[in-house]
Amino acid sequence: MSEKIPVLVHPPLGLFELQLGDYDVVHWPTARTDMRVAITIGHVGITNAMIDALPHLGCIVCFGVGVDGIDLGYARQRGIAITHGREINHEDVADVAMGHIIATARMFSLGERTLREGKWTPPLAVPPQRRLRGMKLGIVGFGAIGQAIAARAIGFGLEIRWFGPREKPDVAFGYEPDLLKLADWADVLAVAARGDQTGLISAEVIKALGPQGTLVNISRGNVIDEDALIAALKSGALGAAGLDVFQEEPTPPARWADVPNCTLTPHLGGGTREALYAGSQNVLGNLRAFLAGAPLLTPLASRTGQ
């Protein structure tokens, strides 16, 4: 009976590891140095120190599209291939973004609180809400997720413009190369940018969005200056926010206890049964391909922006 091939799995991935019965699963920290491949979650990643401790590492296989927990330049320098789950959960993430756009405009969170606390007093349980049709939606990052958000928003009658590092051919929506101008124009700013753009949504951008504006984030928590966001919500400098991702996850509940006009979900993003299954099969396929010396299913392309 042949010896099982060791595979580093970081962080531990629970039930998914039952699908790795043909391999010798190793968790970090470990004194072993013989792993040729590592499986990780993109935003957790594999650190440079871990790479240095694994001289035979040749491939990092990531769940999901994000790879922001990996120093891509360092991995490239070491000749390590990286795979990710592109276009597996983008539709699901876009659903969550659209849900937050609707929930903030129609005050779902306040409405539910009002009902549960027995404060529903006719004729209006909550203040008049905003009609979606005719609202101006600015999308930050126009990769697969940003484009899927736009496809949904069309059906609700939203006007759409987008921001990214460069204009894309064959895109029907208006391109705005200046993020501050997009924020000033928009009623809602939906953030679908890559997670390696820390602080992209700065206090200045939040100020430009303004007291009638709404910020929705389904990207990564670090993309937004979270302290500035909270301060703007408390002061009324920002109208509302819908957040599925946070600077620290799990985010401390006390941090949001007295923050008004926000709808919060615990990083639901791509967590549908269908996406998780497809993602797991993609990971297994890339793992098998690398160990067999075959072409990788979904290698990470050169990062040129969204």
N, C-alpha and C positions, 0 to 999 in steps of 0.2 A: 504494500500500500504506500503510495507516494506521500511525501510530507506536504502539508498544506502551505500555500503561499501566504506569507504574513502581509496584512494590510492594516495601516494605521487608520483608525476612525476617530476623528476629533471634531467636535465633542462627541461623547457617546450618543448613539442615535436610536436607542430603544428598540422598538419592534422591527425597525428596518434591518437591524443586525441579524434577525432570523433569516433574512435572505442571503446572508453571507456565510452560510454553513460550509461551503466549499473552501473557505479561506480561514486563516488564523487571524482573528481580529485582535488588534493590539490597541490599547488606549494610552493616551499621554497623561502623566509622564511615564517614561519607560527607559530602561537601560539598553533596550534593543536598538540596533542600528541597521538592521538588514532589510527594512521595508523599502520597496521600490515604488510604492504607490500609496497615496493618502486620500481619504474621503473626508470632506468637510462641508460645513454650511458656509456659504460665501461671506456673510458678514462676520463670522467667527474666524474662519481662515486658518492658515498655518503660518506661524511667525517665522521671521528670519532665523531666530535662535533654534527653532525646531528644524528648519531646513539645514542649518549648519550641523545639527546633531545627527542628520540622516544622510550620510554621504552617497547612498545608492538611490535616493529619491529621484524619480524621473517623471512623475505625473501627479498632479493634484486634481482630484475629481470633485466638483462642487455641485451641491444641490442648488437649484434656483439659478436665476440669471446673474445675481450679484457676485462680485469677486473682491469686494472692498476690504476684506480681512487679509488680503495677500498683497505683499509688496511685489507688484508685477515685474518691475525692472529687475529686482534682485532674483526673482525666480527665473526670468529670461536669461540673466547673466549666468545662472547655474545650469541652464539648459533644461529646465523643468517645464514640461507641457502642462497646460491648464485646460480643463473642460468645464463647461457650465450648461445649465438647462435653459438655454434661450428659447423663447417663444413656446414655453410650456404652460406658464401660469399668467401670462400677460392679460388674457381676457378676464381672469378672476380678479386680478389686482385692479383692473379698470372698473369692474363691477363695484368694488369697494369704494373707489374714488367717486363714482357716480352716486353711490349711496350716501356718501358724506356731503356731496353737493346738494342733494335733495334734502337730507336731514337737517343741514344747517339753514337752508333757505326756508324750510317749512317748520323749523323749530321742533323737531321730533323729540329731542332729549328733554327740553323744557316741558313739552306737552305730556310726556310720560311721567315726569316728576310731579307735575301738577295733578294729574289723575291719581297717581299712587298715594300722594299725600293728602288727598281729599280736598283739594283747593280748586276744583273745577266749578267755576261760577259762570253761568250763562250771562250774556250771549256769546262771549269769546273767552275760551279758557286761557289762551295766550295772546299776546299782542298780534296785530295783523302781520302776516308773513309776506315773503316776496314770491312773486310769480317767476318761475324759471324761464318761460318763453320770453325772449328778448334780452335776457341777461348776457353780459359779455364775459366769456371764459378765456383766460390766458393759461396756456399749458406750457410749463417749464420742462423741457426735455421732450423730444418728439420721436423717441424710438418706438418699439412695439407697444409699450404701455401707453405712452402719450397718444399715439394714433388710435388705439382702442378706446381711450377716453373720448377723443374727438368723435369717433363713430357713434358712440352712445349719445353724446351731447347734441348731435344734429337732430335726433329724434325728439328732443325736448325743446328745440327751437332756440338754442343758445348760439350767439355769434362767437366765432372762434378765431383766435390768433395764437401764435406759438413763438417760443424763444428756444434757441439752441446755438451752439458754436458756429454753425454755418447753415445756410439755406439748403433745403433738399429739393431735388427736381421732382416734378409730378405730384406736388402736394397742393391740394386745392385751397388750403387755408392760408391766411395772411401770415407772413413771417415778420417778426419784430426782433431785430438784432440787439436792441437795447432793453435789458431786463427792467430797468427802472421805468422806462416808458410803457412797457407792457403792464407792469403793476399799477401804474397811474391810470391806464385805460380800463383795466379789468374790474368787473364786479367780483369775480371769483378767480383766484390764482391757484391752479392745481399743479402740484410739484411731482414730476415723474422723472427727475434727473438722476444721473448715476450717483451712487453713494460715495464716490471719492471726491465730491465737490463740497467739502466741509464749509459751512458758513455762506453758501451761495445766496440763500435767502436771509439777508442781513437786516439789521434794524432799519437801515435806509430803505430797503425794498418794502418792508412791512409798513413803514410810514407812508410810502407812496401808494400802497394799496388802500390805506385809509380807514376811517371810522365806519364807512358803509361797505367795506370790502370783506371778503372771506378768504381765508387761506386753507387749502386742503393739501395734506401731505401723505402720500402712499409710497414715498421713495425710501429714504433713510432718515432717522432722526437728526443726525449730525449735519444734514444739508441745510437745516434751519437753525438760526440763532434762537434757541429755545427760551433763554432768559429774556431776550428782547420780545419774543412772541407773548410770553406770559405777562410781561409788563404792559404791553400794548393792549391786551385783552382786559386787564384790570383797569387801565386808565381810560378805556374807550377809544384809544387811538386806532385800534383794529376792531372791526365789527364782530367777526366770528371766526372760528377755526374748526376744521374737522381733521382729526389726526389718527392715523393708524400706526404710526411709527414714532419712536421717541429717542431722545439723546441717550438715555439709559433704559435698558429693557431687562426685566420688568421695570416700568417707571414707578417711582414711589407715589402711592396714592395721595399722600399729604401734599405733594407738589401741586396737585390739581384741585384740592379741596375747595378753595375759594376763588377759582378761576372761572369767570362767567363766560357764557356764550360759546361753549366748545362742546363738540361731540367727539368722544374718545372711544376707540376700539383697540383691543390688545394684539396688534400686528396680525390681523386676520388675513390680509393680503392674498397670497396665493394658496391659502390653506384649504382648498376644496379637496374632496376625496379624489376627484378625477385628476387634479394637478399633482397631488402627492403621489398617486400611483404612477402617472406618466413620468414624474421626476425620478422616482426610484428606479424605474426601468431604464431611464436614460443614464443614471449613475452606473447601474450594473452593466449596461452595454458598453459604456466608455471604459470601465474597469477591465472587462474581458478583452476589449479591443487592444488596450495598451499592453496587457500581459501577453497577448498573442502576437504582438508586433504588427497588428493590423491598423488601418487608418482610424483615427478617433471619430466618434459620431458627431460630437459638437465641440470642436476645439475652440478656444477663445480667440477671436479675431483681434487684430490690432485695434486698440481703443482710440477711436477718432471722434468721440463725442456723440451726442444724441440730437 
